[in-house]
């Protein structure tokens, strides 16, 4: 992984995976799956899983943030 967070995949893996790759999080870690563009687009169009209600700052705190305090 470089300083920008990019991951380099060795050439032999890239050639085997092909041009389209799905990246999935599993219990064991990250899984790279050869994919087809249609499957990739379908995966990207799914609604994100919600993990709870967002905690929004109070109006006073937002004003302080806007003023840089």
C-alpha positions as CSV (number, residue, x, y, z in Angstrom):
1,X,0.0,0.0,0.0
2,X,1.4,3.4,-0.9
3,X,1.1,6.7,0.9
4,X,-2.2,7.5,-0.9
5,X,-3.8,4.2,0.2
6,X,-3.5,2.5,-3.2
7,X,-2.9,-1.2,-3.2
8,X,-0.6,-2.8,-5.8
9,X,-1.7,-6.2,-7.1
10,X,1.0,-8.4,-8.6
11,X,0.9,-8.8,-12.3
12,X,0.2,-12.5,-12.3
13,X,-2.9,-11.9,-10.1
14,X,-4.1,-9.0,-12.2
15,X,-3.8,-11.1,-15.4
16,X,-5.9,-13.9,-13.7
17,X,-8.5,-11.5,-12.2
18,X,-9.0,-9.7,-15.5
19,X,-10.1,-6.1,-16.1
20,X,-13.1,-6.0,-13.7
21,X,-12.7,-7.0,-10.1
22,X,-15.2,-7.0,-7.2
23,X,-13.7,-6.3,-3.8
24,X,-15.7,-7.8,-1.0
25,X,-15.3,-7.7,2.8
26,X,-15.6,-11.1,4.5
27,X,-15.2,-12.4,8.0
28,X,-11.7,-13.7,7.0
29,X,-10.6,-10.4,5.3
30,X,-10.8,-8.8,1.9
31,X,-11.8,-11.0,-1.1
32,X,-10.9,-10.1,-4.7
33,X,-13.3,-11.7,-7.2
34,X,-13.1,-11.7,-11.0
35,X,-16.2,-9.8,-12.0
36,X,-18.1,-8.8,-15.1
37,X,-19.0,-5.1,-15.6
38,X,-22.7,-5.9,-15.2
39,X,-22.2,-7.6,-11.8
40,X,-19.9,-4.8,-10.7
41,X,-22.5,-2.1,-11.6
42,X,-25.2,-4.1,-9.8
43,X,-23.1,-4.3,-6.7
44,X,-22.4,-0.6,-6.7
45,X,-26.1,0.3,-7.1
46,X,-27.2,-1.5,-4.0
47,X,-28.2,0.7,-1.0
48,X,-25.6,1.0,1.7
49,X,-26.3,-1.0,4.9
50,X,-27.2,1.4,7.7
51,X,-25.5,0.9,11.0
52,X,-27.5,3.3,13.1
53,X,-28.9,6.8,13.4
54,X,-26.3,9.5,12.7
55,X,-25.4,11.8,15.6
56,X,-25.7,15.4,14.3
57,X,-24.1,18.2,16.2
58,X,-26.3,20.9,17.8
59,X,-26.9,24.1,16.0
60,X,-24.6,26.0,18.4
61,X,-21.8,23.4,17.6
62,X,-22.4,23.7,13.9
63,X,-22.1,27.5,14.1
64,X,-18.8,27.1,16.0
65,X,-17.5,24.7,13.3
66,X,-18.4,27.1,10.6
67,X,-16.6,29.9,12.4
68,X,-13.5,27.6,12.8
69,X,-13.6,27.3,16.6
